[in-house]
Amino acid sequence: MAETYDVVIIGGGPGGYNCAIRAGQLGLKVACIEMRGKLGGTCLNVGCIPSKALLHTSHLFSAAQNEFATLGIKTGKVELDLAQMMGQKDEAVEGLTKGVEFLLKKNKAEYIKGKGKILGKGKVEVALADGGTRVLETKNIVIATGSEPATLPGIEIDEERVVSNTGALSLKAVPKKLVLIGAGVIGLEMGSVWARLGSEVTVVEYLDRILPPADAEVAKEAERTFKKQGLAFKLGTKVTGIEKTKTKLKVAVEPAKGGAAETLDADIVIVAIGRKPYTEGLGLEAVGGKTDKRGVIEVTDHFKVADGVWAVGDCIPGPMLAHKAEDDGTAVAELIAGKAGHVNYDLVPSVVYTNPEIAWVGKNEEELKAAGVEYVKGKFPFMANSRARTNHETVGFVKILAEKGTDKILGAHMIGVGVGEMIAEVCVAMEFGASSEDIARTSHAHPTLSEAVRQAAMGVEGWTMQM
């Protein structure tokens, strides 16, 4: 006989496992299906977590080579042990995946290894990883299948020489020449890692700027900084093909608006042009579910696909970010349990974990201008921040945008060391409908980098105090 559950979740990434944990906490009988063999999804296994491990260690390696001596620290010759670097990355991932599995068990959520498919209302079939199938009966189905790397037509990703973010996290040697297709978040993070470790990195971007979702002023500052770090950019350029020779890759590129073609030599090519929802073969048609041409599942504003069917995370509209998926999953579990559940997508922060970091939340200047919203901005450079000067980490600035007349904060945009942590302060302020003056009149410890946020808020009304 089929087993009966209150909730069956297809996908064990941030959206799925948070939904499972919260549903278990609320006393629901829940099962979470994951085909990867490990919980955590792309984020934990081949995305957010391993990339941060490499970003951190590659930054330490670069600092030891290039910065320690200026601080009076003599190290002698610094050598790279790439195998050990990859090993500690894998160790971190393994520990965290086991931690998620423990949390599911602790909250009485059953973890099923296999691939789930919807058979109809209240029925999910699982092709088990160790063979055979199971049919689960449930009052609610939650789709949390996440996303996968987007691909370019005519370019085959072999995860050896032409790689996605997955392969880029596990290269066995530092490539001498690396071509990176895409100047978005994933691309810039991976490019930063390998540039620090010694690669000659060329970034090819179809648009005429890097980081399309970011505030333009922040993106320009980031581009200048990355160029100083050794990254080369070919903006407004498209890749038309990759020829594989025995020892090299030849990447054919040409101007996006037309013009003379050229060829770039590479040892490794990373394709990082974004992600697409993983929704094929899910059985959506069995419950009347629909997707758009990109595969994004159509949902109501409360995550509903159909009666008793819900969807969360990267496979539905909204930013493709792990923390957004976590919030979606938690909200759906609460809705199923009869509680209120809502996620404010306008206040989901974005962070790029390069060095310096880049972070933003809310509207940027371009969006406000396009919408005809009058605003005032306050901006403060880290060069004028005491802690940043002391630490020799002065690149970047904090910018606060507030509505003219009401002073309500509309957005915040930052580039600098540690801004991925600092953005949370503005998220909380905006969630409570704060004005820039609310931040400006809130005491911040001195000397801290976070004082730059306060000073930028002061700048909205023109009373910034330097240093």
C-alpha positions in Angstrom: 0.0 0.0 0.0 1.1 3.6 -0.7 2.3 5.5 2.3 0.4 8.7 3.3 1.9 12.0 4.3 0.8 15.6 5.0 3.6 16.9 2.8 5.9 15.4 0.2 8.7 17.6 -1.1 10.4 17.0 -4.4 13.9 18.4 -4.0 16.3 18.7 -1.0 18.0 22.0 -1.6 17.5 25.1 0.5 13.9 25.5 -0.4 13.1 21.8 0.1 15.0 21.0 3.2 13.8 24.2 5.0 10.3 23.4 4.1 10.7 19.9 5.4 12.3 21.0 8.7 9.6 23.7 9.3 6.8 21.3 8.4 8.2 18.8 10.9 8.4 21.4 13.6 4.8 22.2 13.0 3.8 18.6 13.5 3.2 17.5 9.9 4.2 14.2 8.6 6.7 15.0 5.8 8.9 13.3 3.3 11.7 15.0 1.3 12.9 13.4 -1.9 16.4 14.2 -3.2 18.0 12.6 -6.3 21.5 13.9 -5.8 22.3 11.4 -3.0 23.1 14.3 -0.7 20.9 17.0 0.7 21.6 20.7 0.3 21.0 21.1 -3.5 23.2 23.1 -5.8 23.9 25.7 -3.1 25.5 23.4 -0.6 27.1 20.8 -3.0 28.2 22.7 -6.1 27.3 26.4 -5.5 27.3 28.8 -2.6 29.2 26.8 0.0 32.1 25.3 -2.0 32.6 28.5 -3.9 32.9 30.5 -0.7 35.4 28.0 0.6 37.6 28.6 -2.4 37.0 32.3 -2.4 38.2 32.5 1.2 41.2 30.3 0.8 42.3 31.8 -2.5 42.0 35.3 -0.9 44.3 34.2 2.0 46.8 32.8 -0.5 46.8 36.0 -2.5 47.1 38.1 0.7 50.0 36.0 1.9 51.8 36.6 -1.4 50.9 40.3 -2.0 49.8 42.0 1.2 51.4 40.4 4.3 54.8 42.0 3.7 53.3 45.5 3.6 51.8 44.8 7.0 55.1 43.7 8.5 54.5 40.0 8.2 57.3 38.0 6.7 56.2 34.6 5.5 58.9 33.4 3.1 57.9 31.6 -0.1 54.2 30.8 -0.3 53.2 27.8 -2.3 49.8 26.5 -3.4 48.6 23.0 -2.5 45.6 22.8 -4.7 44.7 19.3 -3.7 44.6 20.3 0.0 42.6 23.5 -0.9 40.0 21.3 -2.7 40.0 18.8 0.1 39.2 21.3 2.8 36.4 22.6 0.5 35.0 19.1 0.2 35.3 18.6 4.0 33.2 21.7 4.6 30.5 20.6 2.2 30.4 17.0 3.6 30.0 18.3 7.2 27.1 20.7 6.2 25.2 18.1 4.1 25.3 15.7 7.1 24.2 18.5 9.3 21.1 19.1 7.1 20.3 15.3 7.2 20.6 15.4 11.0 18.1 18.3 11.1 15.6 16.5 9.0 15.9 13.4 11.2 15.6 15.6 14.4 12.4 17.1 13.1 11.0 13.7 12.0 11.1 14.5 8.3 11.8 11.4 6.2 14.6 11.7 3.7 14.2 9.6 0.6 17.0 9.2 -1.9 15.6 9.1 -5.5 14.0 11.1 -8.2 10.4 12.2 -7.7 7.7 12.6 -10.3 4.1 13.7 -9.8 1.6 11.1 -10.9 -1.5 13.1 -10.1 -3.2 15.0 -7.3 -1.7 13.7 -4.0 0.5 11.1 -5.7 4.3 11.1 -6.1 6.3 8.3 -7.6 10.0 7.9 -6.5 12.5 6.2 -8.7 14.7 5.1 -5.8 18.5 5.6 -6.0 19.1 2.0 -4.9 16.6 0.6 -7.4 12.9 0.1 -7.5 10.1 2.6 -7.0 7.8 3.9 -4.2 4.5 5.7 -4.5 3.8 8.2 -1.8 0.3 9.5 -1.1 0.1 13.0 0.3 -2.3 15.9 1.0 0.3 18.4 -0.3 3.1 18.2 -2.9 5.8 20.9 -2.8 8.0 21.3 -5.8 11.5 22.4 -4.8 13.6 21.2 -7.8 15.8 24.2 -8.1 17.8 25.1 -11.1 20.7 24.1 -13.3 23.3 26.0 -15.3 22.1 27.6 -18.5 23.9 26.6 -21.7 25.0 28.3 -24.9 23.7 26.8 -28.2 26.4 24.9 -30.0 28.8 24.8 -26.9 29.1 21.4 -25.2 30.0 21.5 -21.5 32.1 18.4 -20.7 33.0 19.5 -17.1 36.7 18.9 -17.9 37.8 21.7 -20.2 34.6 23.5 -20.9 32.9 23.6 -17.5 29.9 25.0 -15.7 30.2 26.3 -12.1 30.2 22.6 -11.0 33.4 21.8 -12.9 34.9 25.2 -12.1 34.9 24.2 -8.4 36.9 21.0 -9.0 39.7 21.8 -11.5 42.7 19.6 -10.9 45.2 22.2 -11.9 45.4 26.0 -12.2 44.8 26.8 -15.8 47.4 29.2 -17.4 44.7 30.9 -19.5 41.0 30.9 -18.5 38.1 32.3 -20.5 35.0 33.1 -18.5 31.7 33.5 -20.4 29.4 35.7 -18.4 30.2 38.6 -16.0 27.4 37.9 -13.6 27.7 36.9 -9.9 28.8 33.2 -10.5 31.3 34.2 -13.2 33.0 36.9 -11.3 33.3 34.8 -8.1 34.9 31.9 -10.1 37.1 34.3 -12.1 38.3 35.8 -8.8 39.3 32.5 -7.4 41.3 31.3 -10.3 42.9 34.7 -11.0 44.2 34.8 -7.4 45.6 31.3 -7.8 47.6 32.4 -10.9 45.3 32.1 -14.0 45.2 34.7 -16.7 41.5 35.4 -16.8 39.5 37.0 -19.6 35.8 37.7 -19.0 33.5 37.8 -22.1 30.2 39.4 -21.5 27.4 39.9 -24.1 26.2 43.1 -22.4 28.2 46.3 -22.3 28.6 46.2 -18.5 29.3 43.7 -15.7 26.8 42.6 -13.0 23.6 43.5 -14.9 21.3 43.5 -11.8 23.6 45.7 -9.7 23.5 49.5 -9.4 25.5 51.0 -12.4 27.8 53.0 -10.1 28.6 50.0 -8.1 29.2 47.9 -11.2 31.7 50.5 -12.6 33.6 50.6 -9.3 33.7 46.8 -9.3 35.0 46.6 -12.9 37.8 49.1 -12.1 38.7 47.0 -9.0 38.7 43.7 -10.8 40.9 45.0 -13.6 43.4 46.1 -11.0 43.3 42.5 -9.7 44.2 41.2 -13.2 40.9 40.3 -14.8 40.5 41.4 -18.4 37.1 42.2 -19.8 35.6 42.0 -23.2 32.2 43.6 -22.9 29.5 43.8 -25.6 31.0 40.6 -26.9 29.4 37.3 -27.8 31.0 33.8 -28.0 30.2 32.1 -31.3 32.0 28.8 -30.8 34.7 26.8 -29.1 37.2 24.6 -31.0 38.9 21.9 -29.0 42.4 21.0 -30.1 44.5 18.4 -28.4 46.1 20.8 -25.9 44.1 24.1 -26.2 40.7 25.6 -26.6 40.1 28.3 -29.2 37.2 30.6 -28.3 35.6 32.5 -31.2 34.2 35.8 -30.2 32.8 38.9 -32.0 31.2 42.2 -31.0 27.5 41.7 -30.0 26.5 44.5 -32.3 28.5 43.2 -35.2 32.1 43.6 -36.2 35.4 41.8 -36.7 35.7 38.4 -35.1 38.7 37.2 -33.1 39.9 34.1 -31.3 41.0 33.7 -27.7 43.2 30.9 -26.5 42.3 29.1 -23.4 43.1 26.0 -21.3 39.8 26.1 -19.5 36.5 27.8 -20.4 33.9 28.5 -17.7 30.3 29.0 -18.9 28.5 31.1 -16.4 25.6 32.8 -18.2 23.0 32.2 -15.5 20.7 29.4 -14.5 17.4 27.9 -15.6 14.7 26.1 -13.6 15.0 22.3 -13.3 11.4 21.4 -14.2 11.5 18.9 -17.1 10.1 15.5 -16.5 8.5 16.5 -13.3 4.9 15.5 -14.2 3.5 19.0 -13.8 0.9 18.2 -16.5 -0.6 15.6 -14.3 -1.9 18.3 -12.0 -2.5 21.0 -14.6 0.7 22.9 -13.8 2.2 25.2 -16.3 5.6 26.7 -17.1 6.8 29.6 -19.2 9.2 29.2 -22.1 12.2 29.2 -19.7 10.6 26.5 -17.6 9.6 28.7 -14.7 6.5 27.3 -12.9 3.5 29.5 -12.8 2.3 30.1 -9.2 -0.1 32.3 -7.4 1.2 34.9 -5.0 1.0 32.3 -2.3 3.1 29.7 -4.1 0.2 27.6 -5.4 0.5 25.6 -8.6 -2.8 23.8 -8.2 -5.0 22.5 -5.4 -2.6 20.8 -3.0 0.4 21.5 -5.1 3.0 24.2 -4.2 6.3 25.3 -5.6 9.3 27.2 -4.1 12.8 28.5 -4.9 14.6 28.7 -8.2 11.8 27.0 -10.2 9.3 29.8 -9.6 9.5 33.6 -10.3 11.8 35.7 -8.2 15.5 36.0 -7.6 17.4 32.7 -7.9 19.1 32.9 -4.5 19.4 30.2 -1.8 18.1 32.5 1.0 15.0 33.4 -1.1 14.4 29.6 -1.5 14.8 29.1 2.2 12.2 31.8 2.9 9.8 30.3 0.2 10.1 26.8 1.8 9.4 28.1 5.3 6.4 30.2 4.1 4.9 27.2 2.3 5.2 24.9 5.3 3.5 27.5 7.4 0.7 28.0 4.9 0.1 24.3 4.7 -0.1 24.2 8.5 -2.8 27.0 8.4 -0.5 29.8 9.4 0.4 33.0 7.6 3.3 32.7 5.1 4.7 35.4 2.9 8.1 36.5 1.4 8.8 40.0 0.4 10.9 39.7 -2.8 11.6 43.4 -2.8 13.8 42.9 0.3 15.8 39.9 -0.7 19.5 41.0 -0.6 22.0 40.1 -3.2 25.7 39.5 -2.4 28.7 38.9 -4.6 31.5 37.3 -2.6 34.4 38.7 -4.5 37.1 40.8 -2.7 35.8 43.4 -2.1 32.3 42.1 -1.7 29.3 43.7 -3.4 25.8 43.8 -1.9 22.5 45.5 -2.5 18.8 45.4 -1.6 15.8 47.3 -2.8 15.8 49.6 -5.9 18.8 51.0 -7.6 19.1 54.4 -9.2 18.3 53.2 -12.7 15.1 51.6 -11.5 14.0 54.6 -9.6 14.6 56.9 -12.5 12.8 54.6 -14.9 9.8 54.6 -12.5 9.8 58.3 -12.1 10.4 58.1 -8.4 12.1 61.2 -6.8 14.9 60.2 -4.5 17.8 61.5 -2.5 21.1 59.6 -2.1 23.7 59.6 0.6 27.1 58.1 -0.2 30.1 57.4 2.0 33.5 56.0 0.8 35.4 53.4 2.8 38.5 55.5 2.3 37.0 57.8 5.0 36.2 55.0 7.4 38.6 54.6 10.3 38.5 50.8 10.5 38.9 50.5 6.7 41.9 52.8 6.7 43.4 50.9 9.7 42.9 47.6 7.9 44.1 48.9 4.5 40.8 47.9 3.0 39.6 51.2 1.6 38.1 50.2 -1.8 34.4 51.0 -2.3 31.6 52.9 -0.8 28.1 52.6 0.7 25.1 54.3 -1.0 21.7 54.8 0.6 18.7 55.8 -1.6 15.7 57.4 0.2 12.4 58.7 -1.1 12.3 62.5 -1.5 9.8 64.0 0.9 9.2 61.0 3.1 12.9 59.9 3.6 11.8 56.2 3.4 14.7 54.0 2.5 14.2 52.6 -1.1 17.5 50.8 -1.6 21.1 50.4 -0.5 24.1 49.5 -2.6 27.6 48.7 -1.3 31.0 47.6 -2.5 33.7 47.0 0.1 35.2 44.4 2.5 32.4 42.8 4.6 29.4 44.5 2.9 27.7 41.1 2.6 27.3 41.2 6.4 26.4 44.9 6.5 23.5 44.7 4.1 21.4 42.9 6.7 21.1 46.1 8.8 19.5 47.9 5.9 17.2 44.9 5.2 15.9 45.0 8.7 15.4 48.8 8.5 13.5 48.5 5.3 11.4 45.7 6.6 10.2 48.0 9.3 9.7 50.9 6.8 12.6 52.9 8.3 13.8 56.3 7.1 17.4 57.1 6.4 17.3 59.3 9.5 16.5 56.2 11.6 19.8 54.6 10.6 21.6 57.9 10.8 20.5 58.4 14.5 21.2 54.8 15.6 24.5 54.4 17.4 27.1 52.2 15.7 30.2 51.0 17.5 33.5 52.8 16.6 35.7 51.9 14.9 33.7 49.5 12.6 33.2 49.1 8.9 29.4 49.3 9.6 29.8 53.0 10.4 30.0 53.6 6.7 26.3 52.6 6.5 25.4 55.1 9.2 27.5 57.8 7.4 25.8 57.1 4.1 22.4 57.5 5.8 23.6 60.8 7.3 24.6 61.8 3.8 21.0 61.6 2.6 20.3 64.8 4.6 23.8 66.2 4.1 25.4 65.8 7.5 28.0 63.2 6.9 30.9 63.3 9.4 34.2 62.1 7.9 36.4 59.5 9.7 
